[in-house]
Amino acid sequence: MLAETHGVTPERPPLYTPLQRQRRDGSVWTLVQGVLAPVQFLVFLVSLALVLRFLVTGEGEQAATLSVVVKTLTLYTIMVTGCIWEKVVFGQYLFAPAFFWEDVFSMAVLALHTAYLLALFNGWLDAHGLMWLALAAYATYVVNAAQFLYKLRMARLHGQATLTPTGATA
């Protein structure tokens, strides 16, 4: 409280302890996540274009539907491998303190993508309803991806700050 009243913000704890950083850097799952994240984003962009095309023109329903299924399977893959990565680095499969809120929001992302599959395979929604549900799932995905990117950026900045000589700015 005293630090805040004098315009100084207390430093946040680092995202990784030295041991966690060592486990992160030595894990094959870090590479897997580093490959899957941009792949998933590319799949998302293609699918988003196909879904929007269908909603605007009424054309390409099958391609849009297939793309959402592929996006969902890609999401499941990155979530499972991400849980393994989190276990290796932090000692627990989900909700490690460093990524707690990102994992919480990931559950909403998973729920909406899974709802899409359930609605598709059970015939609960027509094609337009499915595409709107896909867009809702994609909106949560974008927010969640932004959460992770922000957190990883903060980790990178903190890592650079710890390598910078005392008194120098990063």
Secondary structure, DSSP 8 states (H G I E B T S, - for coil): -HHHHTT-------SS-HHHHHHHHH-HHHHHHHHHHHHHHHHHHHHHHHHHHHHHHS--HHHHHHHHHHHHHHHHHHHHHHHHHHHHHHSSSS--GGGHHHHHHHHHHHHHHHHHHHHHHHT-S-HHHHHHHHHHHHHHHHHHHHHHHHHHHHHHHHHHHHHS-TT---
